[in-house]
């Protein structure tokens, strides 16, 4: 298991997501383009743009995203398609 917390690196620091992506690439051969990030803020949006990760906005239509969802059911459908 890999756990990243704000105590290790603040969420707004792009390196937080970078370490997560590095872990999954090293251990599971998952590229950033294969990842899916779920968030609801502009910080989340900027992190995804920085690392070229698909972004799902949860209940925030004002963000520039790959997907927008209003419910966990919609999120499940996106995950199953990807």
SEFIZA-3560 file (N, C-alpha, C; in Angstrom, 3 decimals):
REM SEFIZA-3560
<numar><xx>0.838</xx><yy>-1.186</yy><zz>0.000</zz><atom>N</atom></numar>
<numar><xx>0.000</xx><yy>0.000</yy><zz>0.000</zz><atom>CA</atom></numar>
<numar><xx>0.879</xx><yy>1.244</yy><zz>0.000</zz><atom>C</atom></numar>
<numar><xx>0.365</xx><yy>2.276</yy><zz>-0.596</zz><atom>N</atom></numar>
<numar><xx>1.071</xx><yy>3.558</yy><zz>-0.634</zz><atom>CA</atom></numar>
<numar><xx>0.113</xx><yy>4.639</yy><zz>-0.163</zz><atom>C</atom></numar>
<numar><xx>0.516</xx><yy>5.391</yy><zz>0.829</zz><atom>N</atom></numar>
<numar><xx>-0.329</xx><yy>6.448</yy><zz>1.366</zz><atom>CA</atom></numar>
<numar><xx>0.442</xx><yy>7.759</yy><zz>1.325</zz><atom>C</atom></numar>
<numar><xx>-0.170</xx><yy>8.757</yy><zz>0.710</zz><atom>N</atom></numar>
<numar><xx>0.412</xx><yy>10.101</yy><zz>0.675</zz><atom>CA</atom></numar>
<numar><xx>-0.484</xx><yy>10.999</yy><zz>1.510</zz><atom>C</atom></numar>
<numar><xx>0.089</xx><yy>11.741</yy><zz>2.418</zz><atom>N</atom></numar>
<numar><xx>-0.676</xx><yy>12.671</yy><zz>3.237</zz><atom>CA</atom></numar>
<numar><xx>-0.082</xx><yy>14.072</yy><zz>3.133</zz><atom>C</atom></numar>
<numar><xx>-0.868</xx><yy>15.044</yy><zz>3.534</zz><atom>N</atom></numar>
<numar><xx>-0.398</xx><yy>16.436</yy><zz>3.533</zz><atom>CA</atom></numar>
<numar><xx>0.719</xx><yy>16.646</yy><zz>4.547</zz><atom>C</atom></numar>
<numar><xx>0.854</xx><yy>15.749</yy><zz>5.502</zz><atom>N</atom></numar>
<numar><xx>1.968</xx><yy>15.833</yy><zz>6.450</zz><atom>CA</atom></numar>
<numar><xx>3.297</xx><yy>15.558</yy><zz>5.757</zz><atom>C</atom></numar>
<numar><xx>3.274</xx><yy>14.686</yy><zz>4.753</zz><atom>N</atom></numar>
<numar><xx>4.495</xx><yy>14.373</yy><zz>4.002</zz><atom>CA</atom></numar>
<numar><xx>4.818</xx><yy>15.500</yy><zz>3.029</zz><atom>C</atom></numar>
<numar><xx>3.860</xx><yy>15.830</yy><zz>2.180</zz><atom>N</atom></numar>
<numar><xx>4.008</xx><yy>16.895</yy><zz>1.182</zz><atom>CA</atom></numar>
<numar><xx>2.643</xx><yy>17.560</yy><zz>1.045</zz><atom>C</atom></numar>
<numar><xx>2.571</xx><yy>18.880</yy><zz>1.131</zz><atom>N</atom></numar>
<numar><xx>1.269</xx><yy>19.547</yy><zz>0.958</zz><atom>CA</atom></numar>
<numar><xx>0.641</xx><yy>19.214</yy><zz>-0.388</zz><atom>C</atom></numar>
<numar><xx>-0.676</xx><yy>19.073</yy><zz>-0.399</zz><atom>N</atom></numar>
<numar><xx>-1.399</xx><yy>18.690</yy><zz>-1.608</zz><atom>CA</atom></numar>
<numar><xx>-1.141</xx><yy>19.659</yy><zz>-2.757</zz><atom>C</atom></numar>
<numar><xx>-0.974</xx><yy>20.927</yy><zz>-2.451</zz><atom>N</atom></numar>
<numar><xx>-0.770</xx><yy>21.923</yy><zz>-3.508</zz><atom>CA</atom></numar>
<numar><xx>0.603</xx><yy>21.816</yy><zz>-4.171</zz><atom>C</atom></numar>
<numar><xx>1.517</xx><yy>21.077</yy><zz>-3.576</zz><atom>N</atom></numar>
<numar><xx>2.851</xx><yy>20.881</yy><zz>-4.141</zz><atom>CA</atom></numar>
<numar><xx>2.767</xx><yy>19.777</yy><zz>-5.198</zz><atom>C</atom></numar>
<numar><xx>3.109</xx><yy>20.082</yy><zz>-6.447</zz><atom>N</atom></numar>
<numar><xx>3.010</xx><yy>19.056</yy><zz>-7.501</zz><atom>CA</atom></numar>
<numar><xx>3.795</xx><yy>17.786</yy><zz>-7.202</zz><atom>C</atom></numar>
<numar><xx>4.800</xx><yy>17.881</yy><zz>-6.353</zz><atom>N</atom></numar>
<numar><xx>5.600</xx><yy>16.696</yy><zz>-6.048</zz><atom>CA</atom></numar>
<numar><xx>4.791</xx><yy>15.627</yy><zz>-5.311</zz><atom>C</atom></numar>
<numar><xx>3.721</xx><yy>16.022</yy><zz>-4.622</zz><atom>N</atom></numar>
<numar><xx>2.882</xx><yy>15.032</yy><zz>-3.934</zz><atom>CA</atom></numar>
<numar><xx>2.308</xx><yy>14.042</yy><zz>-4.935</zz><atom>C</atom></numar>
<numar><xx>1.677</xx><yy>14.548</yy><zz>-5.972</zz><atom>N</atom></numar>
<numar><xx>1.142</xx><yy>13.671</yy><zz>-7.016</zz><atom>CA</atom></numar>
<numar><xx>2.283</xx><yy>12.996</yy><zz>-7.772</zz><atom>C</atom></numar>
<numar><xx>3.379</xx><yy>13.691</yy><zz>-7.942</zz><atom>N</atom></numar>
<numar><xx>4.538</xx><yy>13.109</yy><zz>-8.619</zz><atom>CA</atom></numar>
<numar><xx>5.052</xx><yy>11.857</yy><zz>-7.922</zz><atom>C</atom></numar>
<numar><xx>5.108</xx><yy>11.884</yy><zz>-6.601</zz><atom>N</atom></numar>
<numar><xx>5.562</xx><yy>10.702</yy><zz>-5.860</zz><atom>CA</atom></numar>
<numar><xx>4.584</xx><yy>9.540</yy><zz>-5.991</zz><atom>C</atom></numar>
<numar><xx>3.300</xx><yy>9.855</yy><zz>-6.001</zz><atom>N</atom></numar>
<numar><xx>2.291</xx><yy>8.806</yy><zz>-6.184</zz><atom>CA</atom></numar>
<numar><xx>2.437</xx><yy>8.167</yy><zz>-7.564</zz><atom>C</atom></numar>
<numar><xx>2.558</xx><yy>9.008</yy><zz>-8.585</zz><atom>N</atom></numar>
<numar><xx>2.714</xx><yy>8.497</yy><zz>-9.948</zz><atom>CA</atom></numar>
<numar><xx>3.988</xx><yy>7.676</yy><zz>-10.089</zz><atom>C</atom></numar>
<numar><xx>5.071</xx><yy>8.137</yy><zz>-9.478</zz><atom>N</atom></numar>
<numar><xx>6.344</xx><yy>7.412</yy><zz>-9.529</zz><atom>CA</atom></numar>
<numar><xx>6.198</xx><yy>6.020</yy><zz>-8.894</zz><atom>C</atom></numar>
<numar><xx>5.544</xx><yy>5.952</yy><zz>-7.756</zz><atom>N</atom></numar>
<numar><xx>5.345</xx><yy>4.676</yy><zz>-7.069</zz><atom>CA</atom></numar>
<numar><xx>4.606</xx><yy>3.684</yy><zz>-7.967</zz><atom>C</atom></numar>
<numar><xx>3.517</xx><yy>4.135</yy><zz>-8.578</zz><atom>N</atom></numar>
<numar><xx>2.723</xx><yy>3.228</yy><zz>-9.398</zz><atom>CA</atom></numar>
<numar><xx>3.413</xx><yy>2.870</yy><zz>-10.715</zz><atom>C</atom></numar>
<numar><xx>4.216</xx><yy>3.764</yy><zz>-11.233</zz><atom>N</atom></numar>
<numar><xx>4.977</xx><yy>3.436</yy><zz>-12.444</zz><atom>CA</atom></numar>
<numar><xx>6.058</xx><yy>2.403</yy><zz>-12.116</zz><atom>C</atom></numar>
<numar><xx>6.763</xx><yy>2.631</yy><zz>-11.029</zz><atom>N</atom></numar>
<numar><xx>7.848</xx><yy>1.731</yy><zz>-10.631</zz><atom>CA</atom></numar>
<numar><xx>7.332</xx><yy>0.341</yy><zz>-10.259</zz><atom>C</atom></numar>
<numar><xx>6.258</xx><yy>0.282</yy><zz>-9.505</zz><atom>N</atom></numar>
<numar><xx>5.785</xx><yy>-0.997</yy><zz>-8.968</zz><atom>CA</atom></numar>
<numar><xx>4.757</xx><yy>-1.721</yy><zz>-9.826</zz><atom>C</atom></numar>
<numar><xx>4.031</xx><yy>-0.981</yy><zz>-10.662</zz><atom>N</atom></numar>
<numar><xx>2.957</xx><yy>-1.604</yy><zz>-11.427</zz><atom>CA</atom></numar>
<numar><xx>2.981</xx><yy>-1.249</yy><zz>-12.914</zz><atom>C</atom></numar>
<numar><xx>3.996</xx><yy>-0.503</yy><zz>-13.336</zz><atom>N</atom></numar>
<numar><xx>4.147</xx><yy>-0.107</yy><zz>-14.747</zz><atom>CA</atom></numar>
<numar><xx>2.949</xx><yy>0.706</yy><zz>-15.247</zz><atom>C</atom></numar>
<numar><xx>2.354</xx><yy>1.522</yy><zz>-14.367</zz><atom>N</atom></numar>
<numar><xx>1.231</xx><yy>2.376</yy><zz>-14.736</zz><atom>CA</atom></numar>
<numar><xx>1.769</xx><yy>3.767</yy><zz>-15.069</zz><atom>C</atom></numar>
<numar><xx>1.494</xx><yy>4.216</yy><zz>-16.280</zz><atom>N</atom></numar>
<numar><xx>1.937</xx><yy>5.524</yy><zz>-16.731</zz><atom>CA</atom></numar>
<numar><xx>0.967</xx><yy>6.611</yy><zz>-16.261</zz><atom>C</atom></numar>
<numar><xx>1.424</xx><yy>7.856</yy><zz>-16.117</zz><atom>N</atom></numar>
<numar><xx>0.530</xx><yy>8.945</yy><zz>-15.710</zz><atom>CA</atom></numar>
<numar><xx>-0.718</xx><yy>9.066</yy><zz>-16.580</zz><atom>C</atom></numar>
<numar><xx>-0.580</xx><yy>8.780</yy><zz>-17.861</zz><atom>N</atom></numar>
<numar><xx>-1.714</xx><yy>8.882</yy><zz>-18.782</zz><atom>CA</atom></numar>
<numar><xx>-2.793</xx><yy>7.840</yy><zz>-18.482</zz><atom>C</atom></numar>
<numar><xx>-2.428</xx><yy>6.798</yy><zz>-17.727</zz><atom>N</atom></numar>
<numar><xx>-3.382</xx><yy>5.751</yy><zz>-17.374</zz><atom>CA</atom></numar>
<numar><xx>-4.083</xx><yy>6.033</yy><zz>-16.040</zz><atom>C</atom></numar>
<numar><xx>-3.598</xx><yy>7.022</yy><zz>-15.319</zz><atom>N</atom></numar>
<numar><xx>-4.153</xx><yy>7.336</yy><zz>-13.999</zz><atom>CA</atom></numar>
<numar><xx>-5.409</xx><yy>8.191</yy><zz>-14.137</zz><atom>C</atom></numar>
<numar><xx>-6.203</xx><yy>8.160</yy><zz>-13.095</zz><atom>N</atom></numar>
<numar><xx>-7.429</xx><yy>8.952</yy><zz>-13.033</zz><atom>CA</atom></numar>
<numar><xx>-7.458</xx><yy>9.622</yy><zz>-11.668</zz><atom>C</atom></numar>
<numar><xx>-7.507</xx><yy>10.941</yy><zz>-11.663</zz><atom>N</atom></numar>
<numar><xx>-7.489</xx><yy>11.718</yy><zz>-10.423</zz><atom>CA</atom></numar>
<numar><xx>-8.877</xx><yy>12.300</yy><zz>-10.197</zz><atom>C</atom></numar>
<numar><xx>-9.394</xx><yy>12.122</yy><zz>-9.003</zz><atom>N</atom></numar>
<numar><xx>-10.721</xx><yy>12.627</yy><zz>-8.670</zz><atom>CA</atom></numar>
<numar><xx>-10.557</xx><yy>13.766</yy><zz>-7.674</zz><atom>C</atom></numar>
<numar><xx>-11.121</xx><yy>14.910</yy><zz>-8.005</zz><atom>N</atom></numar>
<numar><xx>-10.996</xx><yy>16.057</yy><zz>-7.125</zz><atom>CA</atom></numar>
<numar><xx>-12.124</xx><yy>17.041</yy><zz>-7.320</zz><atom>C</atom></numar>
<numar><xx>-12.032</xx><yy>18.151</yy><zz>-6.595</zz><atom>N</atom></numar>
<numar><xx>-13.105</xx><yy>19.144</yy><zz>-6.670</zz><atom>CA</atom></numar>
<numar><xx>-12.609</xx><yy>20.581</yy><zz>-6.591</zz><atom>C</atom></numar>
<numar><xx>-11.308</xx><yy>20.773</yy><zz>-6.773</zz><atom>N</atom></numar>
<numar><xx>-10.768</xx><yy>22.122</yy><zz>-6.608</zz><atom>CA</atom></numar>
<numar><xx>-9.833</xx><yy>22.498</yy><zz>-7.748</zz><atom>C</atom></numar>
<numar><xx>-9.526</xx><yy>23.779</yy><zz>-7.800</zz><atom>N</atom></numar>
<numar><xx>-8.596</xx><yy>24.269</yy><zz>-8.811</zz><atom>CA</atom></numar>
<numar><xx>-7.191</xx><yy>23.722</yy><zz>-8.560</zz><atom>C</atom></numar>
<numar><xx>-6.835</xx><yy>23.487</yy><zz>-7.318</zz><atom>N</atom></numar>
<numar><xx>-5.539</xx><yy>22.864</yy><zz>-7.005</zz><atom>CA</atom></numar>
<numar><xx>-5.459</xx><yy>21.498</yy><zz>-7.674</zz><atom>C</atom></numar>
<numar><xx>-6.533</xx><yy>20.718</yy><zz>-7.567</zz><atom>N</atom></numar>
<numar><xx>-6.575</xx><yy>19.400</yy><zz>-8.208</zz><atom>CA</atom></numar>
<numar><xx>-6.426</xx><yy>19.527</yy><zz>-9.723</zz><atom>C</atom></numar>
<numar><xx>-7.129</xx><yy>20.491</yy><zz>-10.291</zz><atom>N</atom></numar>
<numar><xx>-7.059</xx><yy>20.731</yy><zz>-11.738</zz><atom>CA</atom></numar>
<numar><xx>-5.631</xx><yy>21.041</yy><zz>-12.176</zz><atom>C</atom></numar>
<numar><xx>-4.962</xx><yy>21.917</yy><zz>-11.449</zz><atom>N</atom></numar>
<numar><xx>-3.591</xx><yy>22.307</yy><zz>-11.798</zz><atom>CA</atom></numar>
<numar><xx>-2.618</xx><yy>21.141</yy><zz>-11.657</zz><atom>C</atom></numar>
<numar><xx>-2.800</xx><yy>20.327</yy><zz>-10.628</zz><atom>N</atom></numar>
<numar><xx>-1.936</xx><yy>19.150</yy><zz>-10.459</zz><atom>CA</atom></numar>
<numar><xx>-2.057</xx><yy>18.204</yy><zz>-11.647</zz><atom>C</atom></numar>
<numar><xx>-3.289</xx><yy>17.970</yy><zz>-12.080</zz><atom>N</atom></numar>
<numar><xx>-3.513</xx><yy>17.064</yy><zz>-13.205</zz><atom>CA</atom></numar>
<numar><xx>-2.909</xx><yy>17.605</yy><zz>-14.492</zz><atom>C</atom></numar>
<numar><xx>-3.040</xx><yy>18.891</yy><zz>-14.711</zz><atom>N</atom></numar>
<numar><xx>-2.429</xx><yy>19.498</yy><zz>-15.899</zz><atom>CA</atom></numar>
<numar><xx>-0.911</xx><yy>19.375</yy><zz>-15.838</zz><atom>C</atom></numar>
<numar><xx>-0.347</xx><yy>19.605</yy><zz>-14.657</zz><atom>N</atom></numar>
<numar><xx>1.107</xx><yy>19.533</yy><zz>-14.484</zz><atom>CA</atom></numar>
<numar><xx>1.646</xx><yy>18.139</yy><zz>-14.821</zz><atom>C</atom></numar>
<numar><xx>0.938</xx><yy>17.095</yy><zz>-14.397</zz><atom>N</atom></numar>
<numar><xx>1.414</xx><yy>15.725</yy><zz>-14.570</zz><atom>CA</atom></numar>
<numar><xx>0.755</xx><yy>14.976</yy><zz>-15.725</zz><atom>C</atom></numar>
<numar><xx>-0.099</xx><yy>15.647</yy><zz>-16.489</zz><atom>N</atom></numar>
<numar><xx>-0.781</xx><yy>15.009</yy><zz>-17.623</zz><atom>CA</atom></numar>
<numar><xx>-1.606</xx><yy>13.793</yy><zz>-17.188</zz><atom>C</atom></numar>
<numar><xx>-2.415</xx><yy>14.006</yy><zz>-16.157</zz><atom>N</atom></numar>
<numar><xx>-3.270</xx><yy>12.961</yy><zz>-15.607</zz><atom>CA</atom></numar>
<numar><xx>-4.723</xx><yy>13.336</yy><zz>-15.889</zz><atom>C</atom></numar>
<numar><xx>-5.531</xx><yy>12.347</yy><zz>-16.269</zz><atom>N</atom></numar>
<numar><xx>-6.957</xx><yy>12.587</yy><zz>-16.486</zz><atom>CA</atom></numar>
<numar><xx>-7.599</xx><yy>13.032</yy><zz>-15.177</zz><atom>C</atom></numar>
<numar><xx>-8.454</xx><yy>14.044</yy><zz>-15.286</zz><atom>N</atom></numar>
<numar><xx>-9.064</xx><yy>14.637</yy><zz>-14.101</zz><atom>CA</atom></numar>
<numar><xx>-10.573</xx><yy>14.495</yy><zz>-14.134</zz><atom>C</atom></numar>
<numar><xx>-11.130</xx><yy>13.975</yy><zz>-13.044</zz><atom>N</atom></numar>
<numar><xx>-12.568</xx><yy>13.877</yy><zz>-12.867</zz><atom>CA</atom></numar>
<numar><xx>-12.954</xx><yy>14.890</yy><zz>-11.790</zz><atom>C</atom></numar>
<numar><xx>-13.794</xx><yy>15.840</yy><zz>-12.154</zz><atom>N</atom></numar>
<numar><xx>-14.279</xx><yy>16.812</yy><zz>-11.174</zz><atom>CA</atom></numar>
<numar><xx>-15.543</xx><yy>16.278</yy><zz>-10.527</zz><atom>C</atom></numar>
<numar><xx>-15.555</xx><yy>16.287</yy><zz>-9.215</zz><atom>N</atom></numar>
<numar><xx>-16.714</xx><yy>15.813</yy><zz>-8.468</zz><atom>CA</atom></numar>
<numar><xx>-17.512</xx><yy>17.013</yy><zz>-7.977</zz><atom>C</atom></numar>
<numar><xx>-18.707</xx><yy>17.177</yy><zz>-8.551</zz><atom>N</atom></numar>
<numar><xx>-19.647</xx><yy>18.232</yy><zz>-8.163</zz><atom>CA</atom></numar>
<numar><xx>-19.082</xx><yy>19.643</yy><zz>-8.281</zz><atom>C</atom></numar>
<numar><xx>-18.226</xx><yy>19.880</yy><zz>-9.266</zz><atom>N</atom></numar>
<numar><xx>-17.719</xx><yy>21.231</yy><zz>-9.497</zz><atom>CA</atom></numar>
<numar><xx>-17.598</xx><yy>21.476</yy><zz>-10.998</zz><atom>C</atom></numar>
<numar><xx>-18.661</xx><yy>21.944</yy><zz>-11.641</zz><atom>N</atom></numar>
<numar><xx>-18.651</xx><yy>22.133</yy><zz>-13.092</zz><atom>CA</atom></numar>
<numar><xx>-17.808</xx><yy>23.313</yy><zz>-13.571</zz><atom>C</atom></numar>
<numar><xx>-17.257</xx><yy>24.096</yy><zz>-12.673</zz><atom>N</atom></numar>
<numar><xx>-16.476</xx><yy>25.261</yy><zz>-13.088</zz><atom>CA</atom></numar>
<numar><xx>-15.042</xx><yy>24.907</yy><zz>-13.471</zz><atom>C</atom></numar>
<numar><xx>-14.632</xx><yy>23.661</yy><zz>-13.264</zz><atom>N</atom></numar>
<numar><xx>-13.262</xx><yy>23.251</yy><zz>-13.553</zz><atom>CA</atom></numar>
<numar><xx>-13.118</xx><yy>22.730</yy><zz>-14.974</zz><atom>C</atom></numar>
<numar><xx>-11.916</xx><yy>22.862</yy><zz>-15.515</zz><atom>N</atom></numar>
<numar><xx>-11.588</xx><yy>22.312</yy><zz>-16.826</zz><atom>CA</atom></numar>
<numar><xx>-11.122</xx><yy>20.872</yy><zz>-16.613</zz><atom>C</atom></numar>
<numar><xx>-11.930</xx><yy>19.907</yy><zz>-17.067</zz><atom>N</atom></numar>
<numar><xx>-11.690</xx><yy>18.509</yy><zz>-16.717</zz><atom>CA</atom></numar>
<numar><xx>-11.870</xx><yy>17.576</yy><zz>-17.908</zz><atom>C</atom></numar>
<numar><xx>-11.453</xx><yy>16.330</yy><zz>-17.710</zz><atom>N</atom></numar>
<numar><xx>-11.718</xx><yy>15.284</yy><zz>-18.702</zz><atom>CA</atom></numar>
<numar><xx>-13.114</xx><yy>14.714</yy><zz>-18.512</zz><atom>C</atom></numar>
<numar><xx>-13.539</xx><yy>14.644</yy><zz>-17.259</zz><atom>N</atom></numar>
<numar><xx>-14.858</xx><yy>14.127</yy><zz>-16.923</zz><atom>CA</atom></numar>
<numar><xx>-15.435</xx><yy>14.946</yy><zz>-15.770</zz><atom>C</atom></numar>
<numar><xx>-16.745</xx><yy>15.020</yy><zz>-15.729</zz><atom>N</atom></numar>
<numar><xx>-17.438</xx><yy>15.678</yy><zz>-14.633</zz><atom>CA</atom></numar>
<numar><xx>-18.499</xx><yy>14.720</yy><zz>-14.113</zz><atom>C</atom></numar>
<numar><xx>-18.549</xx><yy>14.530</yy><zz>-12.800</zz><atom>N</atom></numar>
<numar><xx>-19.554</xx><yy>13.641</yy><zz>-12.220</zz><atom>CA</atom></numar>
<numar><xx>-20.273</xx><yy>14.326</yy><zz>-11.060</zz><atom>C</atom></numar>
<numar><xx>-21.517</xx><yy>13.906</yy><zz>-10.878</zz><atom>N</atom></numar>
<numar><xx>-22.332</xx><yy>14.414</yy><zz>-9.777</zz><atom>CA</atom></numar>
<numar><xx>-22.580</xx><yy>13.341</yy><zz>-8.721</zz><atom>C</atom></numar>
<numar><xx>-22.204</xx><yy>12.093</yy><zz>-9.027</zz><atom>N</atom></numar>
<numar><xx>-22.485</xx><yy>11.001</yy><zz>-8.095</zz><atom>CA</atom></numar>
<numar><xx>-21.415</xx><yy>9.918</yy><zz>-8.216</zz><atom>C</atom></numar>
<numar><xx>-21.379</xx><yy>9.077</yy><zz>-7.199</zz><atom>N</atom></numar>
<numar><xx>-20.441</xx><yy>7.959</yy><zz>-7.234</zz><atom>CA</atom></numar>
<numar><xx>-20.843</xx><yy>6.937</yy><zz>-8.301</zz><atom>C</atom></numar>
<numar><xx>-22.104</xx><yy>6.853</yy><zz>-8.613</zz><atom>N</atom></numar>
<numar><xx>-22.565</xx><yy>5.954</yy><zz>-9.680</zz><atom>CA</atom></numar>
<numar><xx>-21.954</xx><yy>6.388</yy><zz>-11.014</zz><atom>C</atom></numar>
<numar><xx>-21.966</xx><yy>7.688</yy><zz>-11.292</zz><atom>N</atom></numar>
<numar><xx>-21.350</xx><yy>8.198</yy><zz>-12.526</zz><atom>CA</atom></numar>
<numar><xx>-19.852</xx><yy>7.947</yy><zz>-12.522</zz><atom>C</atom></numar>
<numar><xx>-19.221</xx><yy>8.103</yy><zz>-11.380</zz><atom>N</atom></numar>
<numar><xx>-17.787</xx><yy>7.840</yy><zz>-11.267</zz><atom>CA</atom></numar>
<numar><xx>-17.487</xx><yy>6.375</yy><zz>-11.556</zz><atom>C</atom></numar>
<numar><xx>-18.298</xx><yy>5.487</yy><zz>-11.026</zz><atom>N</atom></numar>
<numar><xx>-18.106</xx><yy>4.043</yy><zz>-11.257</zz><atom>CA</atom></numar>
<numar><xx>-18.188</xx><yy>3.732</yy><zz>-12.748</zz><atom>C</atom></numar>
<numar><xx>-19.110</xx><yy>4.360</yy><zz>-13.455</zz><atom>N</atom></numar>
<numar><xx>-19.244</xx><yy>4.127</yy><zz>-14.893</zz><atom>CA</atom></numar>
<numar><xx>-17.997</xx><yy>4.588</yy><zz>-15.648</zz><atom>C</atom></numar>
<numar><xx>-17.432</xx><yy>5.710</yy><zz>-15.261</zz><atom>N</atom></numar>
<numar><xx>-16.209</xx><yy>6.219</yy><zz>-15.906</zz><atom>CA</atom></numar>
<numar><xx>-15.050</xx><yy>5.266</yy><zz>-15.646</zz><atom>C</atom></numar>
<numar><xx>-14.921</xx><yy>4.809</yy><zz>-14.427</zz><atom>N</atom></numar>
<numar><xx>-13.830</xx><yy>3.898</yy><zz>-14.091</zz><atom>CA</atom></numar>
<numar><xx>-13.965</xx><yy>2.598</yy><zz>-14.871</zz><atom>C</atom></numar>
<numar><xx>-15.161</xx><yy>2.089</yy><zz>-14.989</zz><atom>N</atom></numar>
<numar><xx>-15.363</xx><yy>0.839</yy><zz>-15.725</zz><atom>CA</atom></numar>
<numar><xx>-15.056</xx><yy>0.989</yy><zz>-17.205</zz><atom>C</atom></numar>
<numar><xx>-15.263</xx><yy>2.181</yy><zz>-17.771</zz><atom>N</atom></numar>
<numar><xx>-14.962</xx><yy>2.425</yy><zz>-19.191</zz><atom>CA</atom></numar>
<numar><xx>-13.469</xx><yy>2.577</yy><zz>-19.430</zz><atom>C</atom></numar>
<numar><xx>-12.748</xx><yy>3.042</yy><zz>-18.425</zz><atom>N</atom></numar>
<numar><xx>-11.322</xx><yy>3.294</yy><zz>-18.583</zz><atom>CA</atom></numar>
<numar><xx>-10.529</xx><yy>2.108</yy><zz>-18.066</zz><atom>C</atom></numar>
//
